Amino acid sequence: MPAAPSDRPRDVIVREIPIELCQFMKFGGMSESGGAAKQAIADGTVRVNGAVETRKRKKLAEGDQVACGGQTLVVRLA
């Protein structure tokens, strides 16, 4: 049985870094809106590089991994 796409980290290409966590989650399709991203972060369900992150404006750098809801996204610079 093939692995589900959410089982593996997915690269998300951004034009510039740093990028704020809530913006990255929305841009990468991890949340439907910025408000939903901020709520997930406030609820403590978002991990950055394996650690729970509660700062919605946390600055991400290239290679950072963001996990939430069974998805993992990796910041990549274009």
N, C-alpha and C positions, 0 to 999 in steps of 0.2 A: 504494500500500500504506500503510495507516494506521500511525502511529508506535506503538510499544509503550508502555504506560503508564510503564515505568521510564525512558523516554527524557526525560521531563520531571520537574522537581521537583514533589513532592507536599507540600502543606501539612498539617501535623499540629498540631491545636489542643490546647494544654495549658492547665491552669487557673491555674498560677502559674509565674513565672520568678524566679530562674534554675532550670533543671532540669539534673541531671547527665547527661553524655553517655551513659553506659551505661543509665540509666533511660529516656532519650528513645529510644534505639535499640530497646529492648524494647517500650516503649509504642507506638511508631510501626510496629511489625511488621517492623523491619529485621533483627531477630534473634529466634530462637525463645525465648531465655531470657536472663537477666541474665549468666549465665556465658558464653554464646556471644558476647554483646556485648563483655564484658571481654576474651575471647580475641581477637576481631577487632581490638580497639583495641591490645592488646599486640603483635599480629602486624604492626601498622603498615599495615593495610588500610583504615583509616577516615580520611576527610578532613573537616575542619571549615573551611568557607569557603575551600576549595581547598588547605589545608595539612594534611599528615599530622599526626594528633593521637594521642599515646600516653598521655594522662592520662585514665583511665576516669572520674574524678570532675570533669572539666572542666565548668565551669558555662556553660551555653548561655543566650543572650539571644534575644529576639524577632528574627526575620529571619535567624538563623544557619542555614547550610546544612550538612547532614551527608550525606556520600556514602560508600557502601560496597556492594560487590557489584552494581554497575550501577543502584543506586537512589539517589535524592537526596531527602532530606526537609528541609522548611523549618519551623523553629519559629515557631508563631503562637500568640498569647495570645487566650484566649476573651473 
